[in-house]
Amino acid sequence: MSRRRWRITLLGALATLAAVYPVTSLFQSSAWLLPAIVMVAVSAGIGLLMRGLTRSRVLVVAVQLVVTAYVILAQFAGDTFFLLLPTVSTLQAANSYGLEALDTLGRYSAPAPLGDGVTFYLVIIVTLVAICVDAMAATWRSPAAAGLPLLTAYLVTAANGDSALAVRFFVVPAALWLVMLHTTARAQFGRWSTTSTTDDGGRAVPAHDGAAMRSFSAGAAKLGLAGLVLALVVPVFVPHFPPRYLTDGLGRASGQGGTDGSVGFNNTVDLTRSLNNDDDSPVLQYTTTGFSRSPLRVLATGYYSRGEWLAVKDSGDGAGQPQPLPPPSDRNDYEITVTDNTLAAPNIAAPYPVVAVAMNGTPWTIDPVTRDVRVSRPVSSYRVTYADIAPLPSLLRESGEPDSPDIVDDDLAIPDTVRVLLDSWSKKITAGKNNPLDRAIAIQESLRSPEYSYNLDLGAPLRGEDGQILDPITTFYKTKRGYCVQFATAMIMLARAQGIPARMAIGFLPGTSVDGKYVVRASDAHAWPELYFQGYGWLRFEPTPGARSGNPPPYAVEGAGDGARGAGRAPSESASGTARSQAARPSATPTAAPVVAAPSFTDRISSVFSLRNVVTALTLVVLLLALFVMPITAALDRARRRRQAVTRQDLVEVDWNDLTSHLRDLGLPAPPGDTLRQARDRYIQSGHLGVDNAEAVRRVTMTLEKARYDRPERTSVEEAETLHRDIRQIRREVGRTRAGSTRLRSFFWPEAGVSIWRDLPARLSHLVDRRSR
Amino acid sequence: MTMGFTGITGSVPGLDRNDQVDRGEVADLDLVRDVANRLVASMTQVIEGKADIVRTTVTVLFAGGHLLIEDVPGVGKTMLAKALARSIDASVRRIQFTPDLLPSDVTGVSIFNQDARRFEFRPGAIFANVVVGDEINRASPKTQSALLESMEERQVTVDGTTYELQAPFIVMATQNPIEMEGTYPLPEAQRDRFMARISMGYPSPAAELELLEVHGSRSPLDSLRPVTDAATINSVVQAVMRVHASPAIRQYIVDLVNRSRSTSALRLGASPRAGLHLLRSARAHASLEGRDHVIPDDVQLLAPAVLAHRLMPSSETQLARRTTTEVVGDLLRQVPVPPQAR
């Protein structure tokens, strides 16, 4: 194996990618993967290049670090560069990325949203792992050690994921690592001398290297396989512990008593507490026909009393039928099919609002006010049709005063103890907002702002001036931290203070996708507020910050309803061809389209040429150039020497030199001590040249010999021409007889180019010496 | 680099000035080849199965150098020398070197002539076109140096009078390996005077069988008739001088010689004279091949014979039991053949 060790480098890069790939499960988006792949490729490529050029291992790693750091900085903070060099503001940008990443990691649990900061540091970490693996496996030739960074990278995911990682996430990098071990072991055995000293024949010195190698690699393979099997089998028999998160998940949020200044939810104890022992066990599985996944609601209540939300057994007058939903033209109906349901009766989980229920014969009722579906005995599977009501914000803004049987008195009740606080708090938040939707959005955004932090630990209960423990709402106002229940409660109370009917919904997050099904686990339990808008019913809001709780519904996004967003939404929804989206188009496009069209084109052009894109493109160009740097160098050098050639003989020499160096790249070396005739015989013999080419080689060497050693005037122009033609023919024909990989290497790694780079330091220092003298 | 050679030419005594006369003139290659073929054919009658040895002998003769034949006794060293001598119609003298041989036996002596009442010079054995010095390392150093001086100077000075030696003048000395008993090894300064050293080596079984058949009855030397004469050899030597040696070749020789001085395998490298001898023998070899220009292959072919006997191995080389011939082989592999692209 050559000093560059391209095989082990490739394996190392692949193993790195395989080891970090599971990180995709920690984040909502996989956008970090592409830059990470690019950086792994860059570090591996530089490793290859530098190992070919220098023997200094430290230099290899140093160049890898510097170049990758530059590329990453250019990629993420290229707009702070001055004259293509990082500046102080680049460091500031990196710092702000770091703060952002820390913020994200501290606030969210997996899967977290993928901000620029997180991407930045994720790519840095992946690059460092890649450089470590490359340095250990290829530069220092000890792939066994490279297992450590690989394992570290893998463990980061394993320790932070919200579920057990699939087996393949472990098997693939482990297998690649074993292949690396095997490759290096084989290469090292290949280098062992056959004349190794043996003190006596009785010692277990293998008689033959081949046999030794086979026994060694067979032993190593067995060991590795045993380790792998152990790693996979042992966990099956060892009791599981629920995963521990770096930042605790949302799952353990609900179900705590309403003491200690926290908000509790009493009636759902049977729902959450019974499942609390094993956080990760699935509650149910489902498939849905809907495009966007809504949370699955179990129940809703508007009754809040002394820090606890209490489910009302049978709200309203029990007359049975809920209020009609908006007409089908204003909503999209989807169907959800739930299987393996383990939720205790009488509750079942389904997205709100329920349109129809198919229960396989099990009797069920629907609460006329909250639309909670109740069953008399547990059902393992059922089908529910539900509506997706996503009214346009513009229409919501114009909704009238809330007046509906769906609203009960509890939905506007505010505890007396906090009325004053809520009045001033909500006024401050909603200042300048003149309709219920904008106020609701303002409240939600205020709670989602970085001012409030998601934390399962509520801290020690606060006490008022009188020494009494403060009520939960005041506590939350002061500590500004909590989990979904606190956030939802706060939003509900603030909305009620603004005259918007609001109630608490308890249920599950949409869960995680496994093999085409969604699995909802106990840890997905969630609480969120529902606010009432006349004509549209109860609408979900999402004040809890955090990736798993998801983004707010489209109508509840800040700035919602400005024409562009409405128009932007319409096409995505129009796939279902609903009347609503058709109705949306005329309102948004007629005025906006002509005006927007022209600037949007130039915008697009200028956005294409934005600095980041330019930096990316430049990086790509530089990478391409780096790929072709050796052939280009060789070609430039050849052209230079051709220009410098004075006599015809010089030209002939350049051609010949080109040929010998090309043949050397193709595996036909000619020692420097070879005369032309010896080189000729060598080429003809080991190059397996055909009759024509052998004749061409003879002509070339004879002409060249005459040009070199006979009287100069005897070499004719015609002979020089023939020589040039013959040399080209030999080049072509010999190349054809070689393996594709050899030809590829001779193209990308020509000695003529490499030697120039290899000698560059020496020549530079020589130049400096001459200057300084 | 050409300057290096002209400079050396002036500083080394006794060098043939004709070394410089090759510009623009074309060597008479037909004559050279003709004479060479006839000589080789003649000598091959006696020396069987040693074509390369015969060829090297002729090369050295054409290059105007002297030949040292070194080998164990009885492999035909003297036979080779005699075969060449018999093939040329010229004066031939043979000196059997013994420990009691005196310098005057070689160079000649002035004897008082009673009749003429004056000293008359009686030429020694050296006064001939071909001198065969048998077992040269059996003579005392004093006698050896008497011979070697005249070899280099191509003249003999006795009692203040200088006597020119006739051209062509070739000394073919044989010697036993220096480890053998009763030998006075030639000092390196004197070995340097020989253009080339060759070893006969044992004949092949087939050749040895034939040797027993043919030589058993009569000496094959008896049947040899001269195939050329001294004057022809002189003109051949002149023709060889005109063989073209390009700057690249001269550079190559300088590189080789310089490398032999810097390599750690040698205690003593090649002298400037060694380089000159190498060039001259390469010219002769090129002309034997029918070429009027030297190519590196000529140099490489002759380098072991021309260089090896002048070099002194370092102690490491001796410990490794490597000969200087092997070291020369290494040099040839290491030194790039010019012109090498930079």
Interface residues (C-beta under 8 A of the other chain):
Chain A: R641 E653 V654 N657 P671 P672 G673 D674 T675 L676 R677 Q678 E705 R708 Y709 D710 R711
Chain B: H244 S246 A248 I249 D292 H293 V294 I295 P296 D297 Q300 L332 R333 Q334 V335 P336 V337 P339 Q340 A341
